[in-house]
Amino acid sequence: MYTKEQKERALKEFERLGSVQAVVTLLGYPSRHTLYNWYRNKIADIVDYHGSLDKEYQIKQKYINAPNHPRNPDTNLKLDSIM
């Protein structure tokens, strides 16, 4: 697991250098795949909530699993959407 500061430094170096391999060589971390994921999340403005139970995360989870949104809709709803 990387700290927030490590992620920010890696992303700043990536923007400065423009090369994932150069950042990995310079800093010694993270893997190319991880850096690509961090950059995609930054561009998409996705916040990493891993291990966090702050209020904003709980609100988002509440709407994702709302009781009025069925997990498995009935067959009629599926057929209506196809036709």
N, CA and C atoms as a LAMMPS dump frame, in Angstrom:
ITEM: TIMESTEP
0
ITEM: NUMBER OF ATOMS
249
ITEM: BOX BOUNDS ff ff ff
-5.0000000000000000e+02 5.0000000000000000e+02
-5.0000000000000000e+02 5.0000000000000000e+02
-5.0000000000000000e+02 5.0000000000000000e+02
ITEM: ATOMS id mol type element x y z
1 1 1 N 0.84 -1.163 0
2 1 2 C 0 0 0
3 1 3 C 0.898 1.242 0
4 2 1 N 0.539 2.189 -0.8
5 2 2 C 1.319 3.422 -0.92
6 2 3 C 0.597 4.554 -0.207
7 3 1 N 1.384 5.479 0.341
8 3 2 C 0.789 6.631 1.004
9 3 3 C 0.274 7.616 -0.039
10 4 1 N -0.544 8.533 0.426
11 4 2 C -1.093 9.552 -0.46
12 4 3 C 0.034 10.399 -1.057
13 5 1 N 1.034 10.696 -0.251
14 5 2 C 2.163 11.499 -0.721
15 5 3 C 2.947 10.778 -1.813
16 6 1 N 3.136 9.468 -1.656
17 6 2 C 3.844 8.692 -2.67
18 6 3 C 3.075 8.697 -3.991
19 7 1 N 1.754 8.535 -3.915
20 7 2 C 0.933 8.556 -5.123
21 7 3 C 1.031 9.914 -5.817
22 8 1 N 0.904 10.981 -5.011
23 8 2 C 0.961 12.326 -5.589
24 8 3 C 2.313 12.599 -6.232
25 9 1 N 3.385 12.159 -5.588
26 9 2 C 4.72 12.374 -6.152
27 9 3 C 4.889 11.619 -7.461
28 10 1 N 4.426 10.362 -7.488
29 10 2 C 4.539 9.564 -8.705
30 10 3 C 3.732 10.192 -9.84
31 11 1 N 2.533 10.666 -9.542
32 11 2 C 1.708 11.29 -10.577
33 11 3 C 2.313 12.605 -11.059
34 12 1 N 2.904 13.359 -10.126
35 12 2 C 3.556 14.617 -10.514
36 12 3 C 4.757 14.339 -11.424
37 13 1 N 5.547 13.327 -11.09
38 13 2 C 6.694 12.966 -11.915
39 13 3 C 6.24 12.444 -13.28
40 14 1 N 5.13 11.705 -13.3
41 14 2 C 4.614 11.205 -14.572
42 14 3 C 4.198 12.366 -15.486
43 15 1 N 3.537 13.36 -14.903
44 15 2 C 3.136 14.519 -15.704
45 15 3 C 4.35 15.31 -16.179
46 16 1 N 5.38 15.358 -15.335
47 16 2 C 6.59 16.1 -15.696
48 16 3 C 7.387 15.365 -16.766
49 17 1 N 7.587 14.058 -16.574
50 17 2 C 8.423 13.285 -17.481
51 17 3 C 7.663 12.751 -18.698
52 18 1 N 6.385 12.469 -18.52
53 18 2 C 5.58 11.958 -19.623
54 18 3 C 5.837 10.502 -19.958
55 19 1 N 6.497 9.779 -19.065
56 19 2 C 6.818 8.381 -19.336
57 19 3 C 6.646 7.558 -18.068
58 20 1 N 5.878 6.493 -18.174
59 20 2 C 5.666 5.617 -17.027
60 20 3 C 6.963 4.922 -16.647
61 21 1 N 7.675 4.431 -17.644
62 21 2 C 8.931 3.725 -17.361
63 21 3 C 9.953 4.643 -16.69
64 22 1 N 9.991 5.905 -17.086
65 22 2 C 10.925 6.849 -16.473
66 22 3 C 10.594 7.071 -14.996
67 23 1 N 9.312 7.118 -14.673
68 23 2 C 8.897 7.312 -13.277
69 23 3 C 9.272 6.09 -12.441
70 24 1 N 9.014 4.905 -12.965
71 24 2 C 9.336 3.676 -12.239
72 24 3 C 10.844 3.572 -12.03
73 25 1 N 11.614 3.946 -13.041
74 25 2 C 13.076 3.904 -12.925
75 25 3 C 13.572 4.943 -11.917
76 26 1 N 12.994 6.148 -11.961
77 26 2 C 13.424 7.23 -11.071
78 26 3 C 13.073 6.948 -9.62
79 27 1 N 11.83 6.585 -9.36
80 27 2 C 11.369 6.42 -7.981
81 27 3 C 11.552 5.004 -7.441
82 28 1 N 11.555 4.019 -8.316
83 28 2 C 11.655 2.639 -7.861
84 28 3 C 10.309 2.044 -7.487
85 29 1 N 9.279 2.791 -7.626
86 29 2 C 7.911 2.337 -7.379
87 29 3 C 7.01 3.17 -8.252
88 30 1 N 5.794 2.917 -8.457
89 30 2 C 5.089 1.648 -8.349
90 30 3 C 5.322 0.834 -9.604
91 31 1 N 4.542 -0.202 -9.789
92 31 2 C 4.633 -0.939 -11.052
93 31 3 C 3.979 -0.1 -12.15
94 32 1 N 4.266 -0.443 -13.388
95 32 2 C 3.684 0.308 -14.508
96 32 3 C 2.164 0.239 -14.469
97 33 1 N 1.648 -0.947 -14.188
98 33 2 C 0.205 -1.141 -14.147
99 33 3 C -0.44 -0.257 -13.07
100 34 1 N 0.167 -0.206 -11.903
101 34 2 C -0.367 0.597 -10.807
102 34 3 C -0.364 2.076 -11.161
103 35 1 N 0.715 2.556 -11.754
104 35 2 C 0.796 3.966 -12.13
105 35 3 C -0.247 4.317 -13.185
106 36 1 N -0.441 3.432 -14.15
107 36 2 C -1.497 3.662 -15.145
108 36 3 C -2.867 3.761 -14.471
109 37 1 N -3.143 2.881 -13.504
110 37 2 C -4.425 2.927 -12.786
111 37 3 C -4.579 4.219 -11.999
112 38 1 N -3.52 4.649 -11.313
113 38 2 C -3.585 5.906 -10.564
114 38 3 C -3.882 7.072 -11.493
115 39 1 N -3.232 7.071 -12.648
116 39 2 C -3.422 8.17 -13.587
117 39 3 C -4.84 8.152 -14.165
118 40 1 N -5.35 6.966 -14.504
119 40 2 C -6.729 6.868 -14.997
120 40 3 C -7.718 7.368 -13.956
121 41 1 N -7.512 6.991 -12.705
122 41 2 C -8.398 7.445 -11.629
123 41 3 C -8.306 8.947 -11.427
124 42 1 N -7.108 9.493 -11.57
125 42 2 C -6.949 10.945 -11.417
126 42 3 C -7.673 11.683 -12.536
127 43 1 N -7.535 11.196 -13.759
128 43 2 C -8.205 11.826 -14.896
129 43 3 C -9.721 11.725 -14.74
130 44 1 N -10.21 10.594 -14.267
131 44 2 C -11.649 10.379 -14.097
132 44 3 C -12.164 10.998 -12.807
133 45 1 N -11.276 11.571 -11.996
134 45 2 C -11.627 12.192 -10.722
135 45 3 C -12.275 11.187 -9.772
136 46 1 N -11.685 9.989 -9.72
137 46 2 C -12.166 8.942 -8.822
138 46 3 C -11.33 8.983 -7.554
139 47 1 N -12.01 9.018 -6.418
140 47 2 C -11.328 9.058 -5.131
141 47 3 C -11.186 7.633 -4.615
142 48 1 N -10.013 7.303 -4.074
143 48 2 C -9.765 5.973 -3.535
144 48 3 C -10.308 5.909 -2.115
145 49 1 N -11.35 5.097 -1.915
146 49 2 C -11.97 4.977 -0.602
147 49 3 C -11.524 3.718 0.138
148 50 1 N -10.484 3.077 -0.325
149 50 2 C -10.046 1.819 0.282
150 50 3 C -9.767 2.007 1.768
151 51 1 N -10.493 1.268 2.593
152 51 2 C -10.29 1.317 4.036
153 51 3 C -10.887 2.53 4.697
154 52 1 N -11.67 3.305 3.965
155 52 2 C -12.233 4.533 4.511
156 52 3 C -13.716 4.345 4.814
157 53 1 N -14.145 4.868 5.929
158 53 2 C -15.557 4.826 6.272
159 53 3 C -16.081 6.241 6.502
160 54 1 N -15.573 7.197 5.725
161 54 2 C -16.033 8.562 5.912
162 54 3 C -17.468 8.712 5.415
163 55 1 N -18.083 9.824 5.751
164 55 2 C -19.504 10.033 5.479
165 55 3 C -19.815 10.024 3.984
166 56 1 N -18.967 10.631 3.171
167 56 2 C -19.226 10.69 1.737
168 56 3 C -19.298 9.278 1.139
169 57 1 N -18.415 8.395 1.574
170 57 2 C -18.416 7.019 1.088
171 57 3 C -19.703 6.305 1.494
172 58 1 N -20.127 6.503 2.733
173 58 2 C -21.34 5.854 3.208
174 58 3 C -22.558 6.347 2.439
175 59 1 N -22.584 7.629 2.095
176 59 2 C -23.701 8.176 1.318
177 59 3 C -23.727 7.548 -0.066
178 60 1 N -22.572 7.433 -0.717
179 60 2 C -22.524 6.819 -2.039
180 60 3 C -22.978 5.371 -1.985
181 61 1 N -22.559 4.625 -0.977
182 61 2 C -22.971 3.232 -0.85
183 61 3 C -24.473 3.118 -0.635
184 62 1 N -25.043 4.068 0.09
185 62 2 C -26.477 4.055 0.354
186 62 3 C -27.257 4.137 -0.958
187 63 1 N -26.81 4.961 -1.882
188 63 2 C -27.523 5.111 -3.144
189 63 3 C -27.241 3.963 -4.109
190 64 1 N -26.088 3.358 -4.01
191 64 2 C -25.779 2.235 -4.884
192 64 3 C -26.67 1.044 -4.552
193 65 1 N -26.893 0.805 -3.281
194 65 2 C -27.686 -0.344 -2.834
195 65 3 C -29.033 0.102 -2.287
196 66 1 N -29.671 1.049 -2.949
197 66 2 C -30.955 1.554 -2.484
198 66 3 C -32.004 0.454 -2.532
199 67 1 N -32.915 0.417 -1.557
200 67 2 C -33.916 -0.648 -1.524
201 67 3 C -34.88 -0.611 -2.712
202 68 1 N -35.106 0.558 -3.302
203 68 2 C -36.032 0.64 -4.431
204 68 3 C -35.359 0.275 -5.758
205 69 1 N -34.104 -0.118 -5.713
206 69 2 C -33.396 -0.555 -6.906
207 69 3 C -33.135 -2.048 -6.785
208 70 1 N -33.95 -2.867 -7.453
209 70 2 C -33.794 -4.316 -7.285
210 70 3 C -32.5 -4.825 -7.906
211 71 1 N -31.853 -5.743 -7.229
212 71 2 C -30.623 -6.327 -7.757
213 71 3 C -30.915 -7.209 -8.966
214 72 1 N -31.997 -7.965 -8.899
215 72 2 C -32.362 -8.872 -9.988
216 72 3 C -33.781 -8.528 -10.444
217 73 1 N -33.897 -7.697 -11.462
218 73 2 C -35.241 -7.338 -11.914
219 73 3 C -35.965 -8.553 -12.5
220 74 1 N -37.284 -8.474 -12.472
221 74 2 C -38.052 -9.609 -12.98
222 74 3 C -37.949 -9.718 -14.501
223 75 1 N -38.367 -10.824 -15.027
224 75 2 C -38.233 -11.122 -16.451
225 75 3 C -39.025 -10.147 -17.311
226 76 1 N -40.192 -9.718 -16.841
227 76 2 C -41.01 -8.784 -17.625
228 76 3 C -40.279 -7.467 -17.88
229 77 1 N -39.593 -6.973 -16.906
230 77 2 C -38.839 -5.733 -17.078
231 77 3 C -37.74 -5.916 -18.118
232 78 1 N -37.08 -7.045 -18.079
233 78 2 C -36.039 -7.329 -19.062
234 78 3 C -36.616 -7.436 -20.476
235 79 1 N -37.731 -8.119 -20.596
236 79 2 C -38.36 -8.266 -21.912
237 79 3 C -38.864 -6.929 -22.452
238 80 1 N -39.421 -6.092 -21.568
239 80 2 C -39.904 -4.774 -21.988
240 80 3 C -38.762 -3.898 -22.494
241 81 1 N -37.596 -4.015 -21.893
242 81 2 C -36.474 -3.185 -22.308
243 81 3 C -35.897 -3.644 -23.653
244 82 1 N -36.057 -4.92 -23.976
245 82 2 C -35.569 -5.443 -25.246
246 82 3 C -36.463 -5.012 -26.398
247 83 1 N -37.762 -5.009 -26.151
248 83 2 C -38.73 -4.721 -27.22
249 83 3 C -38.871 -3.276 -27.489
